[in-house]
Amino acid sequence: MQSFLLPLEQRQYYMRGKSKLVLAARKKGFRSVIEHKIARQIELEGNTVRYETIKIEWVDYAVRTYTPDFILDNGIIIEVKGRWVAHDRKKHLEIRKQHPHLDIRIVFENQNNKLYKNSKTSYALWCVRKDIVYSNRVIPQSWLKESGQPLPPTRTKVIGQLIK
């Protein structure tokens, strides 16, 4: 049974051995410590914390939905990543292709992590090659101060027929 389906008293049993930071992040509704830190940073800057508030439809072999982590007040969409596995990289490329009007940026827990074991390519280098805006560990002040687009709707649909 998955621990988030249990009452709080029983959940503690499943979370034994987790650090206090992990427990604090989960208690506030975040999936990771870095998401909790980013939310605190947004809050300290005087912005509204919008965590997983919108869904973006995209087409792979079927219509799927992607829920980004944060939306800044200026409309910039922030995705926070600890591990960035192949299917996530593919998903982000497809979403960028299908929704070029959305400004999606990535904050890595460690931009120097390699894509896979024995890889020479880091997360940062891959983003540079694919022209994806990224940051390491925190949201840069320039992103927070940047004037942007209005906030996206709570559900962004795929436009047109993309499946051939």
C-alpha positions in Angstrom: 0.0 0.0 0.0 1.3 3.5 -0.8 2.1 5.6 2.2 0.3 8.8 1.0 -3.0 6.9 1.1 -2.7 6.1 4.8 -3.7 8.3 7.8 -0.8 10.5 9.2 -0.2 8.2 12.2 0.4 5.2 10.0 2.4 7.2 7.4 5.1 7.9 10.0 5.9 4.2 10.1 6.6 4.2 6.3 8.7 7.3 6.6 11.2 6.0 9.2 14.7 6.6 8.3 13.9 9.7 6.2 15.7 12.9 7.1 13.9 15.7 8.9 14.2 17.8 5.7 12.4 15.1 3.6 9.7 14.8 6.3 9.2 18.6 6.5 8.9 18.8 2.6 6.4 15.9 2.5 4.4 17.4 5.3 4.0 20.7 3.3 2.9 18.7 0.3 6.1 18.7 -1.8 7.7 15.7 -3.4 11.3 16.6 -2.6 13.5 18.8 -0.5 14.6 20.9 -3.4 11.0 21.7 -4.3 10.4 22.8 -0.8 13.5 25.1 -0.9 12.4 26.6 -4.2 8.9 27.3 -2.8 10.5 29.0 0.2 12.7 31.1 -2.1 9.6 32.2 -4.2 7.8 33.1 -1.0 10.7 35.1 0.5 10.9 37.1 -2.8 7.3 38.2 -2.2 5.8 36.1 -5.0 2.8 33.8 -4.8 3.7 30.1 -4.6 1.8 28.2 -7.2 2.7 24.6 -6.9 1.4 22.1 -9.5 -1.6 24.4 -10.4 -1.7 23.9 -14.1 -1.8 20.9 -16.6 -0.3 21.0 -20.0 -1.5 18.5 -22.6 1.0 17.1 -25.0 0.9 14.3 -27.6 3.2 11.3 -27.6 1.5 8.2 -28.9 -1.6 9.4 -26.9 -2.7 12.7 -25.4 -0.9 13.0 -22.1 -0.8 15.7 -19.4 2.3 17.4 -17.8 2.0 19.2 -14.5 4.9 21.6 -14.0 6.2 22.3 -10.5 5.9 26.1 -10.2 4.4 29.1 -12.0 6.0 32.4 -11.2 4.0 35.7 -11.0 5.5 36.7 -14.4 4.2 33.5 -16.1 7.5 31.7 -16.2 7.0 27.9 -15.7 9.6 26.3 -13.4 10.3 22.6 -13.4 12.5 21.3 -10.6 14.6 18.2 -11.3 16.8 16.0 -9.1 17.2 13.2 -11.6 16.5 13.9 -15.2 16.0 10.5 -17.0 15.6 9.9 -20.7 11.8 9.9 -20.8 11.6 13.3 -19.0 14.1 14.8 -21.5 12.0 13.5 -24.4 8.8 14.8 -22.8 10.3 18.3 -22.3 11.5 18.4 -26.0 8.0 17.4 -27.2 6.2 19.9 -24.9 8.5 22.7 -26.2 7.8 21.7 -29.7 4.0 21.6 -29.2 3.8 24.7 -26.9 6.4 27.2 -28.1 4.5 30.0 -26.5 5.1 28.7 -23.0 8.3 29.8 -21.2 9.4 26.6 -19.4 12.7 26.7 -17.5 14.4 24.0 -15.4 16.1 24.2 -12.0 18.4 21.3 -11.3 19.5 20.0 -7.9 22.9 19.5 -9.5 23.5 20.6 -13.0 26.8 18.7 -13.2 25.1 15.3 -12.9 25.7 13.1 -15.9 22.8 11.9 -18.1 23.7 8.3 -17.4 26.6 6.3 -16.0 29.9 6.9 -17.9 28.3 9.7 -19.9 30.4 12.7 -20.7 27.3 14.9 -21.0 26.0 16.7 -18.0 22.4 18.0 -17.5 23.8 21.5 -18.1 25.5 20.7 -21.3 22.5 18.8 -22.7 20.3 21.9 -21.9 22.8 24.2 -23.7 22.7 21.9 -26.8 18.9 21.9 -26.8 18.6 25.6 -26.1 16.8 25.1 -22.8 17.1 27.8 -20.1 18.2 26.2 -16.8 19.7 27.1 -13.4 21.5 25.2 -10.6 19.8 24.8 -7.2 18.0 28.2 -7.0 15.8 30.4 -9.2 18.0 33.3 -10.4 16.9 36.8 -9.4 16.7 37.8 -13.1 14.0 35.2 -13.6 12.0 36.5 -10.7 12.3 40.2 -11.8 11.8 39.5 -15.5 8.6 40.9 -17.0 6.8 38.1 -18.7 3.6 36.8 -20.2 0.3 36.6 -18.3 -0.2 33.4 -16.3 -1.1 30.4 -18.5 -4.6 28.9 -18.1 -5.1 26.1 -15.6 -5.2 23.6 -18.5 -3.4 24.2 -21.8 -4.6 22.0 -24.6 -2.8 20.7 -27.7 -3.7 22.8 -30.7 -4.5 21.0 -33.9 -4.0 17.4 -34.9 -0.4 16.3 -34.1 -0.7 12.6 -34.6 0.0 11.4 -38.2 
